[in-house]
Amino acid sequence: MTADVSFGRLDDDDYPAYTMGRAAEMLGTTQGFLRAIGEARLITPLRSEGGHRRYSRYQLRIAARARELVDQGTPIEAACRIVILEDQLEEAQRINAEYRRAAAADSKAPAV
């Protein structure tokens, strides 16, 4: 991949642009925390050709929410489960909103 192509993907929320060290620094946490939430299957970082973990902005947001819960005293496994459920709820709400918009558009369409 050329630098021009890679640079253009930095706006992509799912592009794995951050190394483990940089991700931990941005979150104000340790690399061990990132490994732990990976082991809990909250996030699965992509791997570089050399096998190094790479994180996307979306994954960093998920990790930040887990860190917030852990900082409040929630055990890491429970924090990961909470974040997964919150993410699933948000997705379900988004899908429901799309269905409602589609249904509203169908009801306004003239009968054929």
Secondary structure as GFF3:
##gff-version 3
##sequence-region A 1 112
A	DSSP	alpha_helix	3	8	.	.	.	ID=ss1
A	DSSP	three_ten_helix	9	11	.	.	.	ID=ss2
A	DSSP	beta_strand	18	19	.	.	.	ID=ss3
A	DSSP	alpha_helix	20	27	.	.	.	ID=ss4
A	DSSP	alpha_helix	31	39	.	.	.	ID=ss5
A	DSSP	beta_strand	46	47	.	.	.	ID=ss6
A	DSSP	beta_strand	53	55	.	.	.	ID=ss7
A	DSSP	alpha_helix	57	71	.	.	.	ID=ss8
A	DSSP	alpha_helix	76	108	.	.	.	ID=ss9
###
